Amino acid sequence: MKNAGILAIACGAALIASAGSAQERKLPYWASISTGDALLRTGPERTYPAIWRYRRFDLPVQVIKIYGNWRRIREADGTEGWMLATLLSIRRTAVVTGQGLAPLRSEASDQALLNWQAEPGVVGRISKCENGWCLFDVGGKKGHIHIERIWGVSPGETVE
């Protein structure tokens, strides 16, 4: 019985250690805002003044620094500040950039059928990014989009 208890404690400690290391990510990395009300602060504590209030769920951000439970983030326009990690999600999203409408195609090809078009500023979830294309989902309306037309994916990155 004594050995079983020691084994259970050892297994529990191993699980906690692996969960902690799974949360460690190489900087910079992509994330998204997980709530419809999130404050961006000038420093990594609640005592620092808020400089921006985000009311846009799923907005993509790039995490560039970690300090305890705080993340220094950068958004598409270059704005940087600190946000609590609990306000961020690992869900991959992107925002349409550039001028004019961005085509969302049925396949990852310029010759594929046009499914939809998205205006700059539209936010959607991304998946299956490779060879310069991502599958982009805006409220169930899906299509493949060039990564040059979105912010939320690094050049050459593959997203599963």
C-alpha positions as CSV (number, residue, x, y, z in Angstrom):
1,M,0.0,0.0,0.0
2,K,2.8,2.4,0.9
3,N,4.4,1.9,-2.5
4,A,1.1,2.4,-4.3
5,G,0.8,5.8,-2.5
6,I,4.3,6.8,-3.5
7,L,3.6,5.7,-7.1
8,A,0.4,7.8,-7.2
9,I,2.2,10.9,-5.9
10,A,5.0,10.4,-8.4
11,C,2.5,10.0,-11.3
12,G,0.6,13.1,-10.2
13,A,3.8,15.1,-10.1
14,A,4.8,13.9,-13.5
15,L,1.4,15.0,-14.9
16,I,1.7,18.4,-13.4
17,A,5.2,18.9,-14.7
18,S,4.1,17.8,-18.2
19,A,1.1,20.1,-18.2
20,G,3.4,23.0,-17.2
21,S,5.9,22.3,-19.9
22,A,3.1,22.0,-22.5
23,Q,2.1,25.6,-21.7
24,E,5.6,26.8,-22.4
25,R,5.8,28.1,-25.9
26,K,8.6,29.5,-27.9
27,L,8.3,33.3,-28.4
28,P,6.8,34.9,-30.3
29,Y,3.7,32.8,-30.7
30,W,0.1,33.5,-31.9
31,A,-2.9,33.6,-29.7
32,S,-6.4,35.3,-29.7
33,I,-8.4,37.3,-27.3
34,S,-10.8,34.8,-25.6
35,T,-13.4,37.3,-24.2
36,G,-15.4,40.2,-25.4
37,D,-14.0,42.5,-22.8
38,A,-10.2,42.6,-22.2
39,L,-7.9,45.3,-21.0
40,L,-4.5,46.1,-22.4
41,R,-2.2,47.6,-19.8
42,T,1.1,49.6,-19.9
43,G,2.7,47.0,-17.5
44,P,2.3,43.5,-16.2
45,E,0.2,44.2,-13.1
46,R,-3.4,45.4,-12.5
47,T,-2.0,48.5,-11.0
48,Y,-0.7,49.7,-14.4
49,P,-3.1,51.9,-16.3
50,A,-5.2,50.4,-19.1
51,I,-4.5,51.8,-22.5
52,W,-7.0,49.9,-24.5
53,R,-10.2,48.0,-24.0
54,Y,-10.8,45.2,-26.5
55,R,-14.4,44.2,-27.2
56,R,-13.6,41.9,-30.0
57,F,-13.7,38.2,-29.3
58,D,-11.2,36.1,-31.3
59,L,-9.0,39.0,-32.3
60,P,-5.5,37.6,-33.1
61,V,-2.5,38.8,-31.2
62,Q,1.1,37.9,-31.1
63,V,2.6,37.1,-27.7
64,I,6.1,38.6,-27.6
65,K,7.1,38.4,-23.9
66,I,6.0,36.5,-20.7
67,Y,6.1,37.8,-17.2
68,G,4.3,35.5,-14.7
69,N,0.6,35.4,-15.6
70,W,1.0,38.4,-17.9
71,R,1.7,38.4,-21.7
72,R,3.1,41.3,-23.7
73,I,1.2,41.2,-26.9
74,R,1.3,42.9,-30.3
75,E,-1.7,43.4,-32.5
76,A,-2.0,43.9,-36.2
77,D,-1.5,47.7,-36.1
78,G,1.6,47.4,-34.0
79,T,0.0,48.3,-30.7
80,E,1.8,46.6,-27.8
81,G,0.9,46.2,-24.1
82,W,0.3,43.7,-21.3
83,M,-2.7,41.4,-20.9
84,L,-3.5,38.7,-18.4
85,A,-2.9,35.2,-19.8
86,T,-6.4,34.1,-18.8
87,L,-7.8,36.6,-21.4
88,L,-6.0,34.8,-24.2
89,S,-6.7,31.6,-26.0
90,I,-4.5,29.3,-28.2
91,R,-7.3,29.3,-30.8
92,R,-5.8,30.4,-34.1
93,T,-7.5,33.4,-35.7
94,A,-6.6,36.0,-38.2
95,V,-7.7,39.4,-39.4
96,V,-8.0,40.4,-43.1
97,T,-5.6,43.1,-44.1
98,G,-4.8,45.1,-47.2
99,Q,-6.9,47.0,-49.6
100,G,-10.2,45.9,-51.1
101,L,-12.0,42.6,-50.8
102,A,-10.0,39.4,-50.1
103,P,-11.2,36.3,-52.0
104,L,-11.9,33.2,-50.1
105,R,-11.6,30.3,-52.6
106,S,-13.0,26.7,-52.6
107,E,-9.4,25.4,-52.7
108,A,-5.9,26.7,-52.1
109,S,-5.5,28.0,-55.6
110,D,-6.0,31.3,-57.4
111,Q,-7.9,29.4,-60.1
112,A,-10.4,27.8,-57.6
113,L,-14.0,28.9,-57.4
114,L,-14.7,32.0,-55.4
115,N,-16.7,31.1,-52.3
116,W,-16.8,34.5,-50.5
117,Q,-15.1,37.8,-50.2
118,A,-14.0,39.4,-46.9
119,E,-13.4,43.1,-46.2
120,P,-10.2,44.3,-44.4
121,G,-10.8,44.0,-40.6
122,V,-12.9,40.8,-40.8
123,V,-11.8,38.3,-38.1
124,G,-12.0,34.6,-38.6
125,R,-10.6,31.3,-37.4
126,I,-7.8,29.7,-39.3
127,S,-6.7,26.1,-39.9
128,K,-4.9,24.0,-42.4
129,C,-2.3,26.7,-43.3
130,E,0.4,25.6,-45.7
131,N,2.0,26.7,-49.0
132,G,0.9,30.3,-48.5
133,W,-2.8,29.5,-48.0
134,C,-5.1,29.1,-44.9
135,L,-8.6,27.8,-44.5
136,F,-10.4,30.8,-43.1
137,D,-13.8,30.5,-41.3
138,V,-15.9,33.5,-40.6
139,G,-19.0,32.3,-38.8
140,G,-19.3,29.2,-40.9
141,K,-18.5,30.8,-44.2
142,K,-15.3,29.1,-45.2
143,G,-12.7,29.5,-47.9
144,H,-9.0,29.5,-48.6
145,I,-7.2,32.8,-48.3
146,H,-3.7,33.9,-49.2
147,I,-1.6,34.4,-46.0
148,E,-0.5,37.7,-47.5
149,R,-4.1,39.0,-47.0
150,I,-4.3,38.1,-43.3
151,W,-2.5,38.9,-40.0
152,G,-2.2,36.0,-37.6
153,V,0.1,33.6,-39.4
154,S,3.9,33.8,-39.8
155,P,5.3,33.6,-43.4
156,G,6.0,29.9,-44.2
157,E,4.2,28.7,-41.1
158,T,2.2,25.5,-41.2
159,V,-1.0,25.3,-39.1
160,E,-2.7,22.0,-38.5
